[in-house]
Amino acid sequence: MIEMDAAAFDHLVTDELDRLPDEVLDGLDNLVFVVEDRPEDGSLDLLGLYDGLALTERDRYGMGELPDRIIVYREPHLHVCDDVDELREEVHTTLVHEIAHFYGIDDERLHELGWA
């Protein structure tokens, strides 16, 4: 486990988002990235969450809808990582995993691809 304050973790998440290929980010529409300390249940088991309706499940998506969210949980990440390099790698994996859910890729397929 490592320690990192909220501001430093936010910066790390932003940095990892900036490192993702444009092809991954270009299709993201009406989506926000949020960092929270822990999931609502207080557990340390969940690293991230996609909160929204995947593109493959949308019938009609127009103006005025609240944005979908990708939530990255700080404390669970810090709990499972031993150093900053491992933390960066885990945040990267979490971002790719949750973005994949936005595009409609389920956990089974992510396991096959090595992103779960």
NORQUIZI-V94908 format. One record per helix or strand of 2 or more residues. SS is the DSSP state (H for helix, E for strand). FROM is the first residue (numbers start at 1). TO is the last residue. If there is no record, write none. Layout:
ss->SS from->FROM to->TO
ss->SS from->FROM to->TO
This chain:
ss->H from->6 to->19
ss->H from->22 to->25
ss->E from->31 to->36
ss->E from->48 to->51
ss->H from->55 to->57
ss->E from->68 to->73
ss->H from->74 to->80
ss->H from->84 to->102
ss->H from->107 to->113
